[in-house]
Amino acid sequence: MTGGTISQKEVNGKMEISLSSQELLKNIQTDAQLEYIDISRSSGSSLKLEHLFAVRDLVRSREDADGFLLITGTDSMEEFAFGLDLLIKPGRPFVITGAAKPSDVLGCDGLANLKDALRVIESPEAKDLGVLVVLNDNVHPARYVRKHDSTLIGMFQSHPGPIAQMRRGKPLYYYSGLPHIDRHLDAKLPTQTPKVLIWTMAVDPFLPEAALIELDGLVLAGQGTGSLAPWIVEQLSPQWTERIPVVLTSRTAVGLNFDDHYYRGSLEKYESKGFRLLGYEQLNPLQARMKLILEISSKIE
């Protein structure tokens, strides 16, 4: 466990992350032999790269474990899940869950999510699907899950849809395979987290030159299929695209960062000027930032 809303309750008039993983799971019936490890008690907004690698290293060190359940905060769950999916080799079930509501609130969804997550871990299909996110009766692949609402129980959705849903107390899988993704299994935790900024393009876009000086990488959330205004391209290429990796994505939650079918030449238009698009085609800006951080970390000696 790393913490999150699921482990919060009111203490002396304030909300605190006070429940351990063992306390959260004590009322759930399961035949599995559970071992409880609390990596931290942090909100999702306070998680760092060191927490991500701590989870990865724990998985590597426990060859005796048949599966893993990570309880974490929903604020950064889509990023954290995607990062772990890039760091952990499939072969054993790895499921992430949490809650939209604190543990002491009427209608708290945490217990149901925990029970469902355990059922997914027990399903034979889960072991080869990489990291899965289980919330609100849905089972999402980490690479497709998106947080679409800030507070509602149904806050997470995925495109093209959940890989499974909970039916009759167990997951019903709708498709059993996922496309290949390049993982960074040998990435090491750097002594200092690479400074990678996400900058969103909007009407009359601008990009402060001063913000670029200390960066190790830049992710641009372009409009539509990753479109950039000509003056932004001129500002960044070649002086910045030759100095740091500059990744171009779309600011939309789902979609591609170029489309050579309708917008012929859209890939060459930007890649010829040093922008990175290939390898990030279907990633949203948050995922692209995580992938770029891990790529930079992999090159640090």
C-alpha positions as CSV (number, residue, x, y, z in Angstrom):
1,M,0.0,0.0,0.0
2,T,1.1,3.6,-0.6
3,G,-2.0,5.3,0.9
4,G,-4.7,7.3,-0.7
5,T,-8.4,8.2,0.0
6,I,-9.3,4.6,0.6
7,S,-7.3,4.6,3.9
8,Q,-8.5,8.0,5.1
9,K,-10.8,8.7,8.0
10,E,-11.6,11.7,10.2
11,V,-9.3,12.1,13.2
12,N,-9.9,15.1,15.5
13,G,-11.8,16.9,12.8
14,K,-9.3,16.4,10.0
15,M,-8.9,13.8,7.3
16,E,-5.9,11.6,7.8
17,I,-4.4,8.5,6.1
18,S,-4.6,6.3,9.1
19,L,-5.6,2.8,8.0
20,S,-3.0,0.2,7.2
21,S,-3.4,-2.4,4.4
22,Q,-4.1,-5.1,7.0
23,E,-6.9,-3.0,8.5
24,L,-8.4,-2.3,5.1
25,L,-8.5,-6.0,4.2
26,K,-9.4,-7.6,7.6
27,N,-13.1,-7.9,6.8
28,I,-12.7,-9.4,3.3
29,Q,-13.0,-13.1,3.0
30,T,-10.4,-14.8,0.8
31,D,-8.7,-18.1,0.6
32,A,-5.5,-16.3,-0.5
33,Q,-2.6,-16.1,2.0
34,L,-2.0,-12.3,2.3
35,E,1.1,-10.5,3.3
36,Y,0.8,-6.9,4.1
37,I,3.5,-4.3,3.2
38,D,2.9,-0.6,3.6
39,I,5.4,1.3,1.5
40,S,4.1,4.6,2.6
41,R,1.0,6.4,3.7
42,S,0.8,9.2,1.2
43,S,-2.0,10.8,-0.8
44,G,-1.9,10.2,-4.5
45,S,-0.8,13.8,-5.1
46,S,2.3,13.3,-2.9
47,L,3.7,10.2,-4.6
48,K,7.2,10.4,-6.1
49,L,9.3,8.4,-8.5
50,E,10.9,6.7,-5.5
51,H,7.5,5.2,-4.6
52,L,7.1,3.9,-8.1
53,F,10.5,2.2,-8.1
54,A,9.9,0.9,-4.5
55,V,6.9,-1.0,-5.8
56,R,8.8,-2.3,-8.8
57,D,11.7,-3.5,-6.6
58,L,9.4,-5.2,-4.2
59,V,7.8,-7.2,-7.1
60,R,11.3,-8.2,-8.3
61,S,12.3,-9.3,-4.9
62,R,9.3,-11.5,-4.2
63,E,9.6,-14.4,-6.7
64,D,7.6,-16.5,-4.3
65,A,4.5,-14.3,-4.6
66,D,1.7,-15.5,-7.0
67,G,0.3,-12.0,-7.4
68,F,0.2,-8.4,-6.2
69,L,-2.4,-6.0,-5.0
70,L,-1.4,-2.3,-4.8
71,I,-3.7,0.0,-2.8
72,T,-3.0,3.6,-3.8
73,G,-4.5,7.1,-4.3
74,T,-6.7,7.9,-7.2
75,D,-5.3,11.4,-7.8
76,S,-2.3,10.0,-9.6
77,M,-3.5,6.4,-10.3
78,E,-3.5,6.6,-14.0
79,E,0.1,7.8,-14.1
80,F,1.3,5.4,-11.4
81,A,-0.4,2.4,-13.0
82,F,1.1,3.2,-16.4
83,G,4.5,3.7,-15.0
84,L,4.4,0.4,-13.2
85,D,3.1,-1.2,-16.4
86,L,6.3,0.0,-18.1
87,L,8.6,-1.3,-15.3
88,I,7.1,-4.7,-14.4
89,K,7.3,-7.7,-16.6
90,P,4.0,-9.5,-17.1
91,G,3.6,-13.1,-15.9
92,R,2.0,-12.6,-12.5
93,P,-1.2,-10.7,-11.8
94,F,-0.7,-7.1,-10.7
95,V,-3.8,-5.2,-9.7
96,I,-4.2,-1.6,-8.5
97,T,-7.2,-0.3,-6.6
98,G,-8.3,2.5,-4.3
99,A,-11.5,4.4,-3.6
100,A,-13.3,7.6,-4.5
101,K,-14.6,8.0,-0.9
102,P,-12.9,7.9,2.4
103,S,-13.4,4.8,4.6
104,D,-15.7,6.5,7.1
105,V,-18.1,8.0,4.6
106,L,-21.5,6.5,3.9
107,G,-21.4,4.5,0.7
108,C,-17.6,4.1,0.7
109,D,-16.5,2.1,-2.3
110,G,-13.2,0.9,-0.9
111,L,-14.2,-2.5,0.4
112,A,-16.0,-3.5,-2.8
113,N,-13.0,-2.5,-4.8
114,L,-10.7,-4.5,-2.6
115,K,-12.8,-7.6,-2.9
116,D,-13.1,-7.2,-6.7
117,A,-9.3,-6.7,-7.0
118,L,-8.6,-10.0,-5.1
119,R,-11.1,-11.8,-7.4
120,V,-9.2,-10.4,-10.5
121,I,-5.9,-11.5,-9.1
122,E,-7.3,-15.0,-8.7
123,S,-8.5,-15.1,-12.4
124,P,-6.1,-17.0,-14.7
125,E,-6.5,-14.3,-17.4
126,A,-4.9,-11.6,-15.3
127,K,-1.3,-12.9,-15.2
128,D,-0.4,-12.0,-18.8
129,L,-2.2,-8.6,-19.1
130,G,0.3,-6.4,-17.3
131,V,-0.9,-3.9,-14.7
132,L,-4.7,-3.8,-14.3
133,V,-6.8,-1.1,-12.5
134,V,-9.9,-2.4,-10.7
135,L,-12.5,0.2,-9.6
136,N,-16.3,0.4,-9.6
137,D,-16.9,-3.1,-11.1
138,N,-14.6,-2.4,-14.0
139,V,-11.2,-3.9,-14.9
140,H,-9.1,-1.5,-16.9
141,P,-5.7,-2.1,-18.6
142,A,-3.2,0.5,-17.2
143,R,-2.4,1.8,-20.6
144,Y,-6.0,2.7,-21.4
145,V,-7.4,4.0,-18.1
146,R,-8.2,7.7,-17.7
147,K,-9.6,9.7,-14.8
148,H,-12.6,11.5,-16.2
149,D,-14.1,12.9,-13.0
150,S,-12.5,14.3,-9.9
151,T,-14.8,12.8,-7.2
152,L,-17.5,10.5,-8.5
153,I,-17.3,6.7,-7.9
154,G,-17.3,6.2,-11.7
155,M,-14.3,8.5,-12.1
156,F,-12.2,6.1,-14.2
157,Q,-13.0,5.1,-17.7
158,S,-10.9,3.4,-20.4
159,H,-10.9,3.4,-24.2
160,P,-11.8,1.1,-26.0
161,G,-13.4,0.0,-22.8
162,P,-12.8,-2.2,-19.7
163,I,-11.1,-5.4,-20.5
164,A,-13.4,-7.0,-18.0
165,Q,-16.3,-6.3,-15.6
166,M,-17.3,-7.9,-12.3
167,R,-20.2,-10.2,-13.0
168,R,-21.6,-12.8,-10.5
169,G,-18.7,-12.1,-8.2
170,K,-15.9,-12.7,-10.7
171,P,-14.4,-10.9,-13.7
172,L,-16.0,-11.5,-17.1
173,Y,-13.3,-10.8,-19.7
174,Y,-14.3,-9.2,-23.0
175,Y,-11.0,-9.5,-24.7
176,S,-7.9,-11.4,-23.5
177,G,-4.9,-9.8,-25.4
178,L,-3.3,-6.4,-25.5
179,P,-0.9,-4.9,-28.1
180,H,2.8,-5.0,-27.4
181,I,4.3,-2.1,-25.6
182,D,8.0,-1.3,-25.0
183,R,8.8,-1.6,-21.4
184,H,11.7,-0.2,-19.4
185,L,12.5,-3.2,-17.2
186,D,16.1,-2.1,-16.5
187,A,15.4,1.5,-15.6
188,K,17.0,2.6,-12.3
189,L,15.8,5.1,-9.8
190,P,17.9,8.2,-10.6
191,T,19.5,10.2,-7.8
192,Q,17.3,13.2,-9.0
193,T,14.0,12.9,-10.8
194,P,14.4,14.2,-14.4
195,K,12.7,17.5,-14.8
196,V,10.0,16.9,-17.5
197,L,7.4,19.6,-18.0
198,I,4.0,19.2,-19.6
199,W,2.9,22.4,-21.4
200,T,-0.6,22.7,-22.9
201,M,-1.3,24.5,-26.2
202,A,-4.5,26.7,-26.3
203,V,-5.8,29.6,-28.2
204,D,-3.0,32.2,-28.8
205,P,-0.4,29.8,-27.4
206,F,2.9,30.8,-25.8
207,L,5.8,29.0,-24.1
208,P,8.0,30.9,-21.6
209,E,11.6,30.6,-22.7
210,A,12.7,30.8,-19.0
211,A,10.8,27.7,-18.2
212,L,12.9,25.7,-20.6
213,I,16.3,26.4,-19.2
214,E,16.4,23.8,-16.4
215,L,14.4,21.1,-18.1
216,D,15.6,17.6,-19.0
217,G,12.6,17.0,-21.3
218,L,9.4,18.7,-22.5
219,V,6.0,17.2,-23.3
220,L,3.7,19.4,-25.5
221,A,0.0,18.8,-25.2
222,G,-0.9,19.9,-28.7
223,Q,-4.3,20.7,-30.1
224,G,-6.3,18.1,-32.0
225,T,-3.8,15.6,-33.5
226,G,-0.9,17.3,-31.8
227,S,-1.0,20.6,-33.8
228,L,1.4,23.4,-32.9
229,A,1.3,27.0,-33.9
230,P,4.1,28.0,-36.3
231,W,5.7,30.4,-33.8
232,I,5.9,27.6,-31.2
233,V,7.7,25.3,-33.7
234,E,10.0,28.2,-34.6
235,Q,10.8,28.8,-30.9
236,L,11.6,25.2,-30.2
237,S,13.3,24.0,-33.3
238,P,16.2,23.5,-33.6
239,Q,17.6,25.3,-30.5
240,W,15.6,23.3,-28.0
241,T,14.7,20.1,-29.9
242,E,18.5,19.5,-30.3
243,R,19.2,20.1,-26.6
244,I,16.4,18.2,-24.8
245,P,13.8,15.6,-25.9
246,V,10.6,17.4,-26.9
247,V,7.6,15.0,-27.2
248,L,4.5,16.0,-29.0
249,T,1.1,14.6,-27.8
250,S,-2.5,15.6,-28.1
251,R,-4.2,17.4,-25.2
252,T,-7.3,15.2,-25.7
253,A,-7.8,12.3,-23.3
254,V,-7.8,9.7,-26.2
255,G,-6.4,9.8,-29.7
256,L,-3.3,10.0,-31.8
257,N,-0.6,12.6,-32.0
258,F,-0.5,12.6,-35.8
259,D,-2.8,11.4,-38.7
260,D,-1.1,11.0,-42.1
261,H,-4.3,9.7,-43.5
262,Y,-6.3,12.9,-43.3
263,Y,-3.5,15.3,-42.6
264,R,-0.8,14.1,-45.0
265,G,2.7,14.9,-43.9
266,S,1.8,15.6,-40.3
267,L,4.4,13.2,-39.0
268,E,7.2,14.4,-41.1
269,K,6.3,18.0,-40.5
270,Y,7.3,17.7,-36.9
271,E,9.7,14.8,-36.7
272,S,11.9,16.5,-39.3
273,K,12.3,19.4,-36.9
274,G,13.3,17.3,-34.0
275,F,10.0,16.7,-32.2
276,R,9.4,13.2,-31.0
277,L,6.1,11.6,-32.0
278,L,6.8,7.9,-32.8
279,G,6.6,5.8,-29.7
280,Y,4.1,8.2,-28.1
281,E,1.3,7.9,-30.7
282,Q,-1.5,6.8,-28.3
283,L,-0.2,8.3,-25.1
284,N,-1.9,11.3,-23.4
285,P,0.4,14.0,-21.9
286,L,0.6,12.4,-18.4
287,Q,1.6,9.0,-19.9
288,A,4.1,10.6,-22.2
289,R,5.7,12.4,-19.3
290,M,6.0,9.1,-17.4
291,K,7.5,7.3,-20.4
292,L,10.0,10.1,-21.1
293,I,11.1,10.2,-17.4
294,L,11.7,6.4,-17.5
295,E,13.6,6.7,-20.8
296,I,15.8,9.4,-19.4
297,S,16.3,7.4,-16.2
298,S,17.4,4.4,-18.2
299,K,20.2,6.4,-19.8
300,I,21.5,7.8,-16.5
301,E,24.6,5.8,-15.4
